[in-house]
Amino acid sequence: MKILVLNAGSSSLKGLLCEVAEPLPSRARAPLWKAHAQWGREQEIASLKVETTNGNCEQEVPFSSPKQLTADVLQTLCKGSAAVLASASDVAVVGHRIVHGGRNLRSTARITPEVKAEIARAAEFAPEHNRLELEVIEAAEQLLGPQIPQVAVFDTAFHDTLPHAAKVYPGPYSWLDQGIERYGFHGISHQYVSRRGAEILGRDLASLRMITCHLGNGCSLAAIRNGRSVDTTMGFTPLEGLMMGTRSGSIDPGIIIYLLRHKHYGADDLDRILNEESGLKGVSGVSGDMRAVLSAISEGNQRAKLAFEVYAHSVARGIGAMLASLGGLDALVFTAGVGENCAPLRDLVCKRFDFAGVQCDDAKNNASPGDADIATADSPVRVLVIHTEEDWEIMRECWNLIRL
């Protein structure tokens, strides 16, 4: 069975085609086709890189909309020197990553007109992502035809198991009727690495208390007990929680009131500042990329050093909150770009929790580990570094749905 995954971001589109069969592997296998397209907000050109078993190609293509670009990307499946399909109809199912499922889409769902309408309604919570993802869905439907099932996999779905005490905000109760609650994000990643972590440890996921740390340009933590999310740092939107690459994470709401009242900021100003000009970028003045921040630190940049320290403090404080929600810890998991590649951050964070039994082996931590346990042999808490495979988790969700 050939499963196609389309993962759309605010300025990029990733595609992956794999052939799978029973028994379904727990880990990703080499894809038949892999594509990555990226565009700028004000450019009419997109870069497109395609890797297949028949060869690779890179090119620039015109860009007018995500929908048009999706069609161009999918055409490479069965046209050109690197084509891997005789016909687009050879695809059995298409899985789409959807950032926000809103109040009514709480689990993986086959896409119907009703589901698309709900995704559109949830766009009020995540306008940039959901609207773009709808364009990608429509392009795939038009190119592949109505006979091929399309499946929506939601980043919010994994956190639907949050208890009400963790889900409800301490504002007016009427907020719940308006859909204002903690939804949580990065759920596809948290779901994958928790399951993969149990495999690495040779343990039953249902027996573990885990804190998974998805640390990339966007950052979130999840407290996972018995394979279910019981707390998380992101909330109503992906802006809440930890300090991130360019996002502020949680701040005193009074700052917003102050800026509105006394500095005459508008909603668009605040949106831009909190989402694009804060986090590592805002504090360091260098970049939202941790690699650039670490490079600046090595050159003696004190603002970059402060940004790293604030970031590490934010992660450690968040882990402390997740630890309280779990009441104990069996494994601490680091994943995503920063989590997988920043040994100094892992070292600093683990040292903060030495009192809780988190003991990291320095040599293992510094050895660029992948899907590995980097805790000392006698550490009561295991420390894992896992390469997240969100696209593979989407494939698993599609497989499980259409096999029902």
C-alpha positions as CSV (number, residue, x, y, z in Angstrom):
1,M,0.0,0.0,0.0
2,K,1.4,3.4,-1.0
3,I,0.6,6.2,1.5
4,L,1.3,9.9,0.7
5,V,1.8,12.4,3.4
6,L,1.5,16.2,2.9
7,N,2.8,18.4,5.7
8,A,2.2,22.1,5.1
9,G,3.8,24.9,7.1
10,S,3.4,28.6,7.0
11,S,6.0,28.9,4.2
12,S,6.8,25.3,3.2
13,L,5.3,22.1,2.0
14,K,6.8,18.6,2.7
15,G,5.7,15.5,0.9
16,L,6.5,11.9,1.6
17,L,5.5,8.7,-0.2
18,C,6.1,5.3,1.3
19,E,5.1,1.8,0.6
20,V,3.9,-0.1,3.6
21,A,2.6,-3.6,4.4
22,E,1.5,-5.7,7.3
23,P,3.0,-5.9,9.9
24,L,3.4,-2.1,9.9
25,P,6.9,-1.2,11.0
26,S,7.1,0.9,14.1
27,R,9.8,3.2,12.6
28,A,10.1,5.1,9.3
29,R,11.4,3.3,6.3
30,A,13.2,4.8,3.3
31,P,10.6,6.7,1.2
32,L,9.9,6.1,-2.5
33,W,9.6,9.9,-3.0
34,K,10.3,12.9,-0.8
35,A,9.7,16.5,-1.7
36,H,10.4,19.8,0.1
37,A,9.1,23.1,-1.3
38,Q,9.8,26.5,0.3
39,W,8.7,30.0,-0.5
40,G,9.1,33.6,0.8
41,R,6.1,35.7,1.9
42,E,6.8,38.3,-0.8
43,Q,8.4,36.2,-3.6
44,E,6.8,34.7,-6.7
45,I,9.3,31.9,-6.8
46,A,9.5,28.7,-4.7
47,S,12.4,26.3,-4.4
48,L,11.6,22.6,-4.9
49,K,13.8,19.7,-4.0
50,V,12.6,16.1,-4.9
51,E,14.4,12.9,-3.8
52,T,13.4,9.6,-5.2
53,T,14.7,6.1,-5.7
54,N,15.1,7.0,-9.4
55,G,17.1,10.2,-8.8
56,N,17.0,13.7,-7.3
57,C,16.3,17.1,-8.7
58,E,16.2,20.7,-7.5
59,Q,14.5,23.5,-9.3
60,E,12.8,26.8,-8.9
61,V,9.1,27.0,-9.8
62,P,6.6,29.8,-10.0
63,F,4.7,30.5,-6.8
64,S,1.2,32.0,-6.7
65,S,-0.5,30.0,-4.0
66,P,0.0,26.9,-1.8
67,K,-2.7,25.2,-3.9
68,Q,-0.9,25.8,-7.1
69,L,2.5,24.7,-5.6
70,T,0.9,21.5,-4.2
71,A,-0.2,20.6,-7.7
72,D,3.3,21.2,-9.0
73,V,4.8,19.1,-6.2
74,L,2.4,16.2,-6.8
75,Q,3.0,16.3,-10.6
76,T,6.6,15.1,-9.8
77,L,5.2,11.8,-8.5
78,C,4.4,10.6,-12.0
79,K,6.1,13.0,-14.4
80,G,9.8,13.7,-15.1
81,S,12.9,11.7,-14.8
82,A,12.5,11.0,-11.1
83,A,8.9,9.9,-11.3
84,V,8.0,6.9,-9.0
85,L,4.4,6.2,-10.0
86,A,2.8,5.2,-13.3
87,S,-0.3,7.1,-12.2
88,A,-1.3,9.3,-9.3
89,S,-4.2,6.8,-8.8
90,D,-1.6,4.3,-7.4
91,V,-1.7,6.2,-4.1
92,A,-4.0,4.4,-1.7
93,V,-4.5,7.2,0.8
94,V,-3.3,10.8,1.5
95,G,-2.6,12.0,5.0
96,H,-2.5,15.7,5.9
97,R,-1.1,17.3,9.0
98,I,-3.7,19.8,10.3
99,V,-2.5,22.1,13.1
100,H,-5.8,22.8,14.8
101,G,-8.9,20.6,15.0
102,G,-10.9,23.1,17.1
103,R,-13.7,22.0,19.4
104,N,-15.2,19.3,17.2
105,L,-12.3,17.4,15.5
106,R,-10.6,15.5,18.3
107,S,-9.2,12.5,16.5
108,T,-7.9,11.5,13.1
109,A,-10.7,11.7,10.5
110,R,-11.4,10.9,6.9
111,I,-11.8,14.2,5.1
112,T,-15.3,15.0,4.0
113,P,-17.1,18.3,3.1
114,E,-18.2,18.4,6.7
115,V,-14.6,17.8,8.0
116,K,-13.3,20.6,5.7
117,A,-16.0,22.9,7.0
118,E,-14.8,22.2,10.6
119,I,-11.2,22.8,9.7
120,A,-12.2,26.1,8.2
121,R,-14.1,27.0,11.4
122,A,-11.0,26.1,13.5
123,A,-9.0,28.6,11.3
124,E,-10.2,31.3,13.7
125,F,-7.8,29.7,16.2
126,A,-4.9,29.0,13.8
127,P,-5.7,31.2,10.7
128,E,-2.4,31.0,8.8
129,H,-2.0,27.2,9.2
130,N,-5.5,25.9,8.8
131,R,-6.3,28.0,5.7
132,L,-3.1,27.0,4.0
133,E,-3.7,23.3,4.9
134,L,-7.2,23.5,3.3
135,E,-5.7,24.8,0.1
136,V,-3.3,21.8,0.1
137,I,-6.2,19.4,0.7
138,E,-8.2,20.9,-2.2
139,A,-5.2,20.7,-4.6
140,A,-4.7,17.0,-3.7
141,E,-8.4,16.2,-4.2
142,Q,-8.4,17.9,-7.6
143,L,-5.2,16.2,-8.8
144,L,-5.7,12.7,-7.4
145,G,-9.5,12.5,-7.7
146,P,-12.3,11.8,-5.3
147,Q,-11.7,8.0,-5.3
148,I,-8.5,8.3,-3.2
149,P,-9.3,8.8,0.5
150,Q,-7.8,11.9,2.2
151,V,-7.2,11.8,5.9
152,A,-6.7,14.7,8.4
153,V,-4.3,14.1,11.3
154,F,-4.5,16.8,14.0
155,D,-1.7,18.2,16.1
156,T,-4.2,18.9,18.8
157,A,-5.8,15.4,18.9
158,F,-3.1,13.8,21.1
159,H,-3.9,16.3,23.9
160,D,-7.6,15.6,23.9
161,T,-7.0,13.4,27.0
162,L,-6.0,16.4,29.1
163,P,-8.0,16.4,32.4
164,H,-10.4,19.3,32.8
165,A,-8.1,20.8,35.5
166,A,-5.4,21.1,32.9
167,K,-7.6,22.1,30.0
168,V,-9.8,24.9,31.5
169,Y,-8.4,28.4,31.7
170,P,-9.1,30.4,34.9
171,G,-11.1,33.0,33.2
172,P,-14.9,33.4,32.9
173,Y,-16.6,29.9,32.6
174,S,-18.3,31.2,29.4
175,W,-14.9,31.0,27.7
176,L,-15.5,27.3,27.4
177,D,-18.7,27.9,25.3
178,Q,-16.5,30.1,23.0
179,G,-14.0,27.3,22.5
180,I,-11.3,29.0,24.6
181,E,-9.5,26.1,26.3
182,R,-6.1,24.5,26.3
183,Y,-5.8,22.4,23.1
184,G,-2.0,21.8,23.0
185,F,0.1,21.3,19.8
186,H,2.9,19.2,18.4
187,G,0.8,16.3,19.4
188,I,1.9,14.2,16.4
189,S,5.5,14.5,17.5
190,H,4.8,13.9,21.2
191,Q,2.8,10.8,20.2
192,Y,5.6,9.4,18.1
193,V,8.5,10.0,20.5
194,S,6.6,8.7,23.5
195,R,5.9,5.4,21.6
196,R,9.4,5.3,20.2
197,G,10.8,6.0,23.7
198,A,9.0,3.0,25.1
199,E,10.5,0.8,22.4
200,I,14.0,2.1,23.1
201,L,13.6,1.3,26.8
202,G,11.9,-2.1,26.1
203,R,9.0,-1.0,28.3
204,D,5.3,-1.0,27.9
205,L,4.2,2.6,27.1
206,A,1.2,2.1,29.5
207,S,3.7,1.7,32.4
208,L,5.7,4.9,31.8
209,R,5.6,8.4,33.1
210,M,7.4,10.6,30.5
211,I,8.1,14.2,29.8
212,T,8.6,14.8,26.0
213,C,10.4,18.0,25.0
214,H,9.7,19.1,21.5
215,L,12.3,21.9,21.1
216,G,12.6,23.4,17.6
217,N,11.6,26.8,16.3
218,G,8.3,26.1,18.1
219,C,8.7,24.5,21.5
220,S,6.3,22.5,23.8
221,L,6.4,19.9,26.5
222,A,4.0,17.1,27.2
223,A,3.5,15.1,30.4
224,I,2.5,11.6,29.3
225,R,1.2,9.0,31.7
226,N,0.2,5.5,30.4
227,G,0.6,6.8,26.8
228,R,-1.9,9.6,27.3
229,S,-1.2,13.4,27.5
230,V,-2.1,14.7,30.9
231,D,-0.5,18.2,30.6
232,T,1.2,20.3,28.1
233,T,2.7,23.8,27.7
234,M,1.1,25.1,24.6
235,G,-2.6,26.0,24.9
236,F,-5.3,27.9,23.1
237,T,-2.7,28.8,20.4
238,P,0.9,27.7,19.8
239,L,2.1,31.0,21.4
240,E,1.6,29.8,25.0
241,G,4.3,28.1,27.0
242,L,8.0,28.0,26.5
243,M,10.3,30.6,25.0
244,M,10.8,29.7,21.3
245,G,12.8,30.7,18.3
246,T,10.8,33.9,17.5
247,R,7.8,33.4,19.8
248,S,7.7,34.8,23.3
249,G,5.8,31.9,24.9
250,S,3.9,32.8,28.1
251,I,4.2,36.3,29.4
252,D,2.3,38.4,32.0
253,P,-1.0,39.3,30.3
254,G,-0.6,42.7,32.0
255,I,2.2,43.5,29.5
256,I,-0.4,43.3,26.7
257,I,-2.7,45.6,28.5
258,Y,0.1,48.0,29.2
259,L,1.2,48.1,25.6
260,L,-2.4,48.6,24.4
261,R,-3.1,51.4,26.8
262,H,0.1,53.3,27.0
263,K,2.1,52.5,23.8
264,H,-1.0,52.4,21.5
265,Y,-0.1,49.0,20.0
266,G,-2.7,47.4,17.8
267,A,-3.6,43.7,17.5
268,D,-1.4,43.3,14.4
269,D,1.5,44.9,16.1
270,L,1.2,42.5,19.0
271,D,0.8,39.5,16.8
272,R,4.0,40.4,14.9
273,I,6.0,41.2,18.0
274,L,5.0,38.1,20.0
275,N,5.2,35.6,17.1
276,E,8.0,37.0,14.9
277,E,10.2,39.3,17.0
278,S,10.5,37.7,20.4
279,G,12.0,34.5,21.8
280,L,15.7,33.7,21.0
281,K,15.6,36.3,18.2
282,G,14.1,39.1,20.4
283,V,16.4,38.6,23.4
284,S,19.6,37.9,21.5
285,G,19.2,40.4,18.7
286,V,21.0,37.7,16.6
287,S,18.6,35.1,15.4
288,G,15.8,32.7,16.3
289,D,18.1,29.8,15.3
290,M,19.9,28.3,18.2
291,R,22.9,27.5,16.1
292,A,23.5,31.2,15.4
293,V,22.9,32.0,19.0
294,L,25.5,29.5,20.2
295,S,28.0,30.8,17.6
296,A,27.4,34.4,18.9
297,I,28.0,33.2,22.4
298,S,31.4,31.7,21.4
299,E,32.3,35.2,20.1
300,G,31.5,36.8,23.5
301,N,28.0,38.2,22.7
302,Q,26.4,38.7,26.1
303,R,22.8,39.2,24.8
304,A,23.1,35.8,23.0
305,K,24.3,34.3,26.3
306,L,21.3,35.8,28.1
307,A,19.0,34.5,25.5
308,F,20.3,30.9,25.9
309,E,20.0,31.2,29.7
310,V,16.4,32.4,29.5
311,Y,15.6,29.6,27.0
312,A,17.1,27.0,29.3
313,H,15.3,28.4,32.3
314,S,12.0,28.4,30.4
315,V,12.5,24.7,29.5
316,A,13.5,23.7,33.0
317,R,10.6,25.6,34.6
318,G,8.2,23.9,32.2
319,I,9.7,20.5,33.0
320,G,9.1,21.2,36.7
321,A,5.5,21.9,36.0
322,M,5.1,18.7,33.9
323,L,6.8,16.7,36.7
324,A,4.3,18.0,39.2
325,S,1.4,16.9,36.9
326,L,2.9,13.4,36.6
327,G,3.9,12.9,40.3
328,G,7.1,11.2,39.2
329,L,9.2,10.5,36.2
330,D,10.6,7.4,34.3
331,A,12.0,9.1,31.2
332,L,12.8,12.6,29.9
333,V,12.8,12.8,26.1
334,F,14.4,15.5,23.9
335,T,13.4,15.8,20.3
336,A,13.1,18.3,17.3
337,G,15.9,20.5,16.0
338,V,17.2,22.0,19.2
339,G,16.2,19.0,21.4
340,E,18.1,16.6,19.2
341,N,21.2,18.7,18.4
342,C,21.9,21.0,21.3
343,A,24.0,19.1,23.8
344,P,24.7,22.2,26.0
345,L,21.0,22.7,26.5
346,R,20.4,19.1,27.4
347,D,23.3,19.1,29.8
348,L,22.1,22.3,31.6
349,V,18.5,21.2,31.8
350,C,19.4,17.7,33.1
351,K,21.6,19.2,35.8
352,R,18.7,21.2,37.1
353,F,16.9,17.9,37.8
354,D,19.7,16.0,39.3
355,F,17.7,16.1,42.6
356,A,14.9,14.2,40.8
357,G,17.2,11.4,39.6
358,V,18.0,12.8,36.1
359,Q,21.6,12.0,35.5
360,C,23.1,12.5,32.0
361,D,26.2,10.8,30.8
362,D,28.4,13.6,29.4
363,A,30.2,11.5,26.8
364,K,26.9,10.1,25.4
365,N,25.3,13.5,25.4
366,N,28.1,15.1,23.4
367,A,28.3,12.2,20.9
368,S,25.5,13.5,18.7
369,P,23.1,10.8,19.8
370,G,20.1,9.7,17.8
371,D,17.3,7.4,19.2
372,A,19.5,6.7,22.2
373,D,19.5,6.7,26.0
374,I,22.1,9.2,27.2
375,A,21.5,8.7,30.9
376,T,24.2,7.2,33.2
377,A,23.9,3.5,33.8
378,D,22.7,4.1,37.4
379,S,20.3,7.0,36.6
380,P,16.8,6.4,38.1
381,V,15.4,8.5,35.2
382,R,16.3,7.6,31.7
383,V,17.2,10.5,29.3
384,L,16.4,9.9,25.6
385,V,17.3,11.7,22.4
386,I,14.9,10.7,19.7
387,H,14.6,11.9,16.1
388,T,11.0,12.8,15.6
389,E,9.2,11.3,12.7
390,E,5.9,13.2,12.4
391,D,5.3,12.1,8.8
392,W,5.7,8.5,9.8
393,E,3.2,9.0,12.6
394,I,0.7,10.5,10.1
395,M,1.2,7.4,8.0
396,R,0.5,5.2,10.9
397,E,-2.7,7.1,11.6
398,C,-3.8,6.8,8.0
399,W,-3.1,3.1,8.0
400,N,-5.0,2.5,11.3
401,L,-8.0,4.5,10.0
402,I,-8.4,3.0,6.6
403,R,-7.9,-0.6,8.0
404,L,-10.9,-0.2,10.3
